[in-house]
């Protein structure tokens, strides 16, 4: 290649680089697309918009180092678990182990274990975010929960009308979980269920809110896509109040729900020991 040819080639490369630089400048001037991880009523939108920015920044630091078996987000270590293993396969394993108890009781045992596990994880994750982000008010902590919930693959959250997130016995949340990992696991496996299966969704969300508002809370799924319903819909309230809210849901005409309570089995065992 002659010197003249080299100059022509260099000019072409410079022209190409200038074009790429122009495109990059235009892209940098475009507003960043906001990721919507949660849907809420208008009166709560402002505080949840702030949470989406803060929690989004937290998750933007994701680093995966397989050579060290390490997944980190903002210097917190995480683990990946296959979704189906924590839903349909876990419940089927428990049902097989307790098959002598019958299908209904063995399924309830599995659900209780998953609810307790998820509830405790929700409590501890809420504590962690409270410290990391210096969250002081219950509504601030609530707003961070659904965003983190979405980024970590549990589900999207949609708060429904009639919700009253207050730190007292009048607390109630009506909400749905589009894209629930539990419902999706059952649907993908082609398995049918006669009752809602998003147990960990219920446990985690009630645990997070319990820690955020400083009151005992439980959550019940009243409608589930895995059962053939249109949405996965939940009600959360203090254990002694939730029955009254459940009566308002027409979805419950199909079945009588179990009211999960954190460590319910332990409480029952303690009462039995006291009576002996």
C-alpha positions as CSV (number, residue, x, y, z in Angstrom):
1,X,0.0,0.0,0.0
2,X,1.4,3.4,-1.1
3,X,1.6,6.4,1.2
4,X,-1.2,8.0,-0.7
5,X,-3.4,4.9,-0.2
6,X,-2.6,5.0,3.5
7,X,-3.7,8.6,3.8
8,X,-7.0,7.9,2.0
9,X,-7.6,4.9,4.4
10,X,-6.9,7.0,7.4
11,X,-9.2,9.7,6.2
12,X,-12.0,7.1,5.8
13,X,-11.4,5.8,9.4
14,X,-11.4,9.4,10.8
15,X,-14.7,10.1,9.0
16,X,-16.2,6.9,10.4
17,X,-15.0,7.7,13.9
18,X,-16.5,11.2,13.6
19,X,-19.9,9.7,12.6
20,X,-19.8,7.3,15.6
21,X,-18.9,10.2,17.9
22,X,-21.8,12.2,16.6
23,X,-24.2,9.3,17.3
24,X,-22.8,8.9,20.8
25,X,-23.3,12.6,21.6
26,X,-26.9,12.4,20.4
27,X,-27.5,9.3,22.5
28,X,-26.0,11.0,25.6
29,X,-28.4,13.9,25.2
30,X,-31.5,11.7,25.1
31,X,-33.3,11.4,28.5
32,X,-32.8,8.0,30.1
33,X,-35.8,5.7,29.9
34,X,-37.3,5.3,33.3
35,X,-37.8,1.7,34.4
36,X,-41.2,1.1,35.9
37,X,-41.0,-1.6,38.5
38,X,-44.1,-0.8,40.5
39,X,-47.6,0.6,39.8
40,X,-49.2,2.7,42.6
41,X,-52.1,5.1,43.1
42,X,-51.4,8.8,42.2
43,X,-51.2,9.8,45.8
44,X,-48.2,7.5,46.3
45,X,-46.5,8.0,43.0
46,X,-44.0,10.7,44.0
47,X,-42.4,8.7,46.8
48,X,-42.3,5.5,44.8
49,X,-40.6,7.4,41.9
50,X,-37.9,8.4,44.3
51,X,-37.5,4.8,45.5
52,X,-37.2,3.6,41.9
53,X,-34.2,5.9,41.4
54,X,-32.5,5.0,44.7
55,X,-33.0,1.3,44.5
56,X,-32.3,1.3,40.8
57,X,-28.9,2.9,41.6
58,X,-28.3,0.2,44.2
59,X,-28.8,-2.6,41.7
60,X,-26.8,-0.9,38.9
61,X,-23.6,-2.0,40.7
62,X,-24.3,-5.7,40.0
63,X,-21.0,-7.6,39.5
64,X,-20.8,-11.3,38.8
65,X,-17.4,-13.0,39.4
66,X,-17.8,-16.7,38.7
67,X,-14.2,-17.4,39.3
68,X,-14.8,-16.4,42.9
69,X,-18.4,-17.8,43.1
70,X,-19.4,-14.3,43.9
71,X,-22.4,-12.2,42.9
72,X,-22.4,-8.7,44.5
73,X,-24.8,-5.7,44.5
74,X,-23.5,-2.6,46.3
75,X,-21.0,-4.8,48.2
76,X,-23.8,-7.1,49.4
77,X,-23.4,-10.8,48.3
78,X,-26.3,-12.4,46.6
79,X,-27.1,-16.0,45.3
80,X,-29.0,-17.1,42.3
81,X,-31.6,-19.9,42.8
82,X,-33.6,-21.5,40.1
83,X,-37.2,-20.2,40.5
84,X,-39.0,-23.5,40.1
85,X,-36.8,-25.1,42.8
86,X,-38.4,-22.7,45.3
87,X,-41.9,-23.3,44.2
88,X,-43.4,-26.3,42.4
89,X,-40.4,-28.6,43.0
90,X,-40.0,-27.8,46.7
91,X,-43.7,-28.3,47.4
92,X,-43.8,-31.5,45.5
93,X,-40.8,-32.7,47.4
94,X,-42.4,-31.9,50.7
95,X,-45.7,-33.6,49.6
96,X,-43.7,-36.7,48.8
97,X,-41.9,-36.7,52.1
98,X,-45.2,-36.3,54.0
99,X,-47.4,-38.3,51.7
100,X,-48.7,-40.4,54.6
101,X,-50.4,-37.2,55.9
102,X,-52.5,-36.9,52.7
103,X,-52.3,-34.4,49.9
104,X,-54.0,-31.4,51.6
105,X,-52.0,-31.6,54.8
106,X,-48.6,-32.3,53.2
107,X,-49.2,-29.3,50.8
108,X,-50.0,-27.1,53.8
109,X,-46.8,-28.2,55.6
110,X,-44.8,-27.1,52.5
111,X,-46.6,-23.8,52.2
112,X,-46.0,-23.0,55.9
113,X,-42.2,-23.7,55.5
114,X,-42.0,-21.4,52.4
115,X,-44.1,-18.7,54.0
116,X,-42.0,-18.6,57.2
117,X,-38.7,-18.6,55.2
118,X,-39.9,-15.8,52.9
119,X,-41.4,-13.8,55.7
120,X,-38.1,-13.8,57.6
121,X,-36.1,-12.9,54.5
122,X,-38.4,-10.0,53.9
123,X,-37.9,-8.8,57.5
124,X,-34.1,-9.0,57.2
125,X,-34.0,-7.4,53.8
126,X,-36.1,-4.5,55.0
127,X,-33.7,-4.0,58.0
128,X,-30.7,-4.0,55.6
129,X,-32.3,-1.4,53.3
130,X,-33.3,0.7,56.2
131,X,-29.6,0.9,57.3
132,X,-28.1,1.2,53.8
133,X,-30.4,4.0,52.6
134,X,-31.0,5.7,56.0
135,X,-34.8,5.2,55.6
136,X,-36.6,6.7,58.6
137,X,-40.3,6.5,57.8
138,X,-42.6,3.5,57.2
139,X,-43.8,4.8,53.9
140,X,-40.2,5.3,52.7
141,X,-39.4,1.7,53.6
142,X,-42.5,0.4,51.9
143,X,-41.6,2.2,48.7
144,X,-38.2,0.6,48.5
145,X,-39.6,-2.9,49.0
146,X,-41.5,-3.4,45.7
147,X,-38.7,-2.0,43.7
148,X,-36.1,-4.3,45.2
149,X,-38.7,-7.1,44.9
150,X,-38.8,-6.5,41.1
151,X,-35.0,-6.2,40.6
152,X,-34.4,-9.5,42.4
153,X,-36.8,-11.4,40.3
154,X,-39.8,-12.1,42.6
155,X,-42.5,-10.1,40.8
156,X,-43.7,-6.7,39.9
157,X,-46.0,-5.0,42.4
158,X,-49.2,-3.2,41.7
159,X,-50.8,-1.4,44.7
160,X,-54.6,-1.4,44.3
161,X,-57.2,1.1,45.4
162,X,-58.4,0.7,49.0
163,X,-54.9,0.3,50.4
164,X,-54.2,2.0,53.7
165,X,-50.5,1.7,54.7
166,X,-50.6,3.1,58.2
167,X,-48.5,1.9,61.3
168,X,-51.6,0.7,63.2
169,X,-54.4,-1.9,63.3
170,X,-56.0,-0.1,60.3
171,X,-53.2,-1.2,58.0
172,X,-54.3,-3.0,54.8
173,X,-52.8,-3.5,51.4
174,X,-54.6,-4.7,48.4
175,X,-52.1,-5.5,45.7
176,X,-51.3,-7.8,42.8
177,X,-48.0,-9.4,41.6
178,X,-47.7,-9.4,37.8
179,X,-45.0,-11.8,36.7
180,X,-44.8,-13.7,40.0
181,X,-42.0,-16.2,39.8
182,X,-44.1,-18.8,41.6
183,X,-47.1,-18.6,39.3
184,X,-44.8,-18.6,36.3
185,X,-43.1,-21.7,37.5
186,X,-46.3,-23.7,37.7
187,X,-47.6,-22.4,34.4
188,X,-44.3,-23.2,32.6
189,X,-44.3,-26.7,34.0
190,X,-47.8,-27.2,32.7
191,X,-49.1,-28.1,36.2
192,X,-52.6,-27.2,37.3
193,X,-53.4,-26.2,40.9
194,X,-56.7,-25.8,42.7
195,X,-55.5,-23.1,45.0
196,X,-53.1,-20.1,44.9
197,X,-49.4,-21.0,45.0
198,X,-47.6,-17.7,45.4
199,X,-46.6,-18.4,49.0
200,X,-43.2,-16.9,49.1
201,X,-44.6,-13.7,47.4
202,X,-47.0,-13.5,50.4
203,X,-44.4,-14.2,53.0
204,X,-41.7,-11.8,51.7
205,X,-44.1,-8.9,51.2
206,X,-45.7,-9.3,54.6
207,X,-42.3,-9.6,56.2
208,X,-41.0,-6.5,54.6
209,X,-44.0,-4.5,55.6
210,X,-44.0,-5.9,59.1
211,X,-40.5,-4.6,59.6
212,X,-41.3,-1.3,57.9
213,X,-44.4,-0.5,59.9
214,X,-43.5,-2.2,63.2
215,X,-46.7,-4.2,63.4
216,X,-47.5,-7.9,62.9
217,X,-48.8,-8.6,59.4
218,X,-49.8,-11.5,57.2
219,X,-50.8,-11.8,53.6
220,X,-53.2,-14.0,51.7
221,X,-53.3,-14.7,48.0
222,X,-56.9,-14.6,46.9
223,X,-56.4,-15.0,43.1
224,X,-53.6,-16.8,41.3
225,X,-52.7,-17.1,37.6
226,X,-51.4,-20.6,38.3
227,X,-55.0,-21.6,39.2
228,X,-56.3,-20.1,36.0
229,X,-57.3,-16.7,37.4
230,X,-56.5,-13.5,35.6
231,X,-54.2,-12.0,38.2
232,X,-52.2,-12.9,41.3
233,X,-54.0,-10.7,43.9
234,X,-53.2,-10.4,47.6
235,X,-54.5,-8.9,50.8
236,X,-52.2,-7.9,53.6
237,X,-53.4,-6.9,57.1
238,X,-52.8,-7.6,60.8
239,X,-53.6,-11.3,61.5
240,X,-56.6,-10.4,63.7
241,X,-58.1,-8.2,61.0
242,X,-57.5,-9.9,57.7
243,X,-60.5,-12.1,57.8
244,X,-62.8,-9.1,57.5
245,X,-61.0,-7.9,54.4
246,X,-61.0,-11.3,52.8
247,X,-64.8,-11.4,52.9
248,X,-64.9,-8.5,50.4
249,X,-63.2,-10.6,47.7
250,X,-65.5,-12.5,45.4
251,X,-62.5,-14.6,44.3
252,X,-62.9,-16.5,47.6
253,X,-66.1,-18.1,46.6
254,X,-64.0,-20.8,44.9
255,X,-62.1,-21.9,48.0
256,X,-61.6,-21.3,51.7
257,X,-58.1,-19.8,52.2
258,X,-55.6,-20.7,55.0
259,X,-54.5,-17.6,56.9
260,X,-50.7,-17.9,57.1
261,X,-49.1,-16.6,60.3
262,X,-45.3,-16.4,60.8
263,X,-44.1,-19.3,62.8
264,X,-47.7,-20.4,63.3
265,X,-46.6,-24.0,64.1
266,X,-44.2,-22.8,66.9
267,X,-47.0,-20.7,68.5
268,X,-49.4,-23.7,68.4
269,X,-46.7,-25.9,70.0
270,X,-46.1,-23.4,72.7
271,X,-49.8,-23.2,73.5
272,X,-50.0,-27.0,73.6
273,X,-47.0,-27.2,76.0
274,X,-48.6,-24.7,78.3
275,X,-51.8,-26.7,78.5
276,X,-50.0,-29.9,79.5
